[in-house]
Amino acid sequence: MLLVAAATLGWLGVAHAEAPKFETVRHAHTPSERLILDRHGAVIQHLRSDDKVRRSAWVSLDAVSPALIDAVLASEDRRFFEHGGVDLRAAAAAAITNLGQGSAVRGASSISMQVAAMMDRTLARAADGRSVRQKLDQARAAWALERDWSKPQILESYLNRVYFRGEIQGVGAAAEVLFGKAPHGLNATESAILAALIRAPQAPRAVVERRACEVLRSLDARGDCAQIAYAVDRWGNIGRLRDEREMVAPHVARFLSAESNQSSLDRDLQLAARDAIAKHLQQLGGRNAHDAAVVLIHNASGEVLAYVGSSGRLSAAGEVDAARARRQAGSTLKPFIYGLGIERNLFTSATLLDDAPFSVDVGGGAYTPQNYAHEYVGPVSVRTALASSLNVPAIRALTLTGVAPVHALLRRAGLSTLVDDPDHYGFSLALGSADVTLLELTNAYRAIANNGQWTAPAFTCRSNPPRPDACGVPRAQVASAESRRLFSETTAWLLADMLSDRGARYVTFGFDNPLALSHWAAVKTGTSKDMRDNWAVGFNARVTVGVWVGNASGAPMHHVTGISGAGPIWADVMEAAAARLGAGRFRDPPSGLVRRRVQFAANDGRVEASRDEWFARGTEPAGPLIAVRESQGVGARITAPTDGSVIALDPDIPADRQVVQLASGDPAHASCWQVNGEPIGCATAPLRWHPVPGDHVVRLLDAQGQERDRVSLTVRGQLARRSSPAGSTTPQ
């Protein structure tokens, strides 16, 4: 009768300590996980802040299933709403049972007494039970609690603080983790299981099922206990499904302040980006491509709508945020070189740049870049050179603009990783020697889409749907965000127009490629040295999307380029964004542009088709004809390639279009060729030789087989597919 005596003393007027206020207890309750929400309030990420417990946000009593309340009261305190803090009848029954058994086999702590013990560590139950003094103090604390709190408040606190299984505390976490639902959705079977767990959270499964059946039958004699085993079976599956459903943005939380849990992300677009990565990495099969990242930014507001930093389970480095990792840019910086040249009136989109080999100093000696598109040698317009990603014209453009001004422009475009002096990069800046991050690169392209105006990306919600002056953010706050102009509206429009030109892109990529979408879009691909990184970055009228594919370890991929790796992912994400937000219509040409018909002519016939071209007002040609001077012969000598050339294979261009022209200054007297002693062919027109990596000696022979000239060259890099050992040729 010890418990009865202790409780009775508590009721005889022993002074009691004042209980803390209910609001104080509820306010002090903190979830063990921080919920990251998308722009619409959907959960996209759970972040554990307490590894010792799993606790949800506070759940009000009216948000708990009545079935659970009935089950808990039936199991723990049937007369909860009748007693004043201590159930004397239950205490007496427990005392009699325990005396008869000779040990403590039954407890009698009411829910009020348990809540009191939760708030006072001195009342916590030890391994060998509570002492007489603890029982007395617990009863007295329960009486004080009942004086200051209502019954619903006591029950609400109990359901939020009681442990159910392992680290799971509170009905919110228990319902979510064990059954994948909110507390208000618990049925009678699930409620009986949770009530049974309160008594012994770590009890074996058989014990839990037996006790749950007792609770269920105590409420309904016809209760189906067979359902209990099925519900318990689902625990593990529900936990895994829950994690997969909500762990969709693991790298985004670092961009949010501790006070803000709502991000700018759109959960549907985040899932679309994640699914596109999984789909296409799996399709790449055994090509040693295991990592990818996607960034999707709304053009006008700068809000990041999707941010997938890794390929997750497909990668051995799933925790690495590849969207912020420094990787070589490949050809993705070329639009900024051409943009600066147009901005400074150094050339127009119709300007012809000579495509012939030449050497420039890149800090480590002479470097001879080569272009391997269908029309390798000869004049090519800026439009075609940019859209088809031709290397030699990009180098020539950079010699006109200067490395230092381009470097300064890229820094203004937010590429903070260009930390070295311009001389460190030299002319190789045009071919992607600089390191960039996907997030910064994507936002730099967004500036082109956004009339040439750069602003920082935002990871918090500014608008819903995306608008720059909504979602509770004052217009003045948005307007005061850091902003700087990279290009004029006319230059930005011209760059977008060239990057979206499928006809100009055809020279290198053909018409059948993943970059052709169902709507207007501008895009640029890039692949770094040895196929370690490939990129696809572009935009439509609504959003800008950047994709990186490679390996977090830095290992090279096997024949994966921007067009085969990042390009298909980019296309899928762009189409998903267009389906959700609308593709929109790209803006009309600015008033500072004029349209003129241009024709191209050259004596050897290697010309581009006539077309209508856009020019900044004042830069348009006086007449329609753009002529090209004829190359002058230099006798029976090799005019291309030049001696000592270092030729860089471009993994972003198909192998069958990567060629080196073999040209004679006097083909009437010398027009036969050998490479490394192997005959290549004879032709009065230049031959196009498909190079392979290695050192090569090129010989020019006359009709009698006498050598008239020879040059040495080195081919570096990797082809998308292997050619014959000495390469192959086709007449031009």
Secondary structure, 3 states (H helix, E strand, C coil): CHHHHHHHHHHCCCCCCCCCCHHHHHHHCCCCEEEEECCCCCEEEEEECCCCCEECCCCCHHHCCHHHHHHHHHHHCCCCCCCCCCCHHHHHHHHHHHHHHCCCCCCCCCHHHHHHHHHCHHHCCECCECCHHHHHHHHHHHHHHHHHCCHHHHHHHHHHHCEEECCEECHHHHHHHHHCCCHHHCCHHHHHHHHHHHHCCCCCHHHHHHHHHHHHHHHCCCCCCHHHHHHHHHHHHHHHHHHHHHCCCCCCHHHCCCCCCEECCCHHHHHHHHHHHHHHHHHCCCCCCCEEEEEEEECCCCEEEEEECCCHHHCCCCCCCCCCCCEECHHHHHHHHHHHHHHCCCCCCCCEEECCCCCEECCCCEECCCCCCCCCCCEEEHHHHHHCCCHHHHHHHHHHHCHHHHHHHHHHCCCCCCCCCHHHHHHHHHHCCCEECHHHHHHHHHHHHCCCEEECCECECCCCCCCCCCCCCCHHHHHCCCEEECCCHHHHHHHHHHHCCHHHHHHHHCCCCCCCCCCCCEEEEEECHHHCEEEEEEECCCEEEEEEEECCCCCCCCCCCHHHHHHHHHHHHHHHHHHHHCCCCCCCCCCCEEEEEEEEEECCCCCCCCEEEEEECCCCCCCCEEEECCCCCCCCCEEECCCCEEEECCCCCCHHHCCEEEEECCCCCEEEEEECCEEEEECCCCEEEECCCEEEEEEEEECCCCEEEEEEEEEECCCCCCCCCCCEEEEC
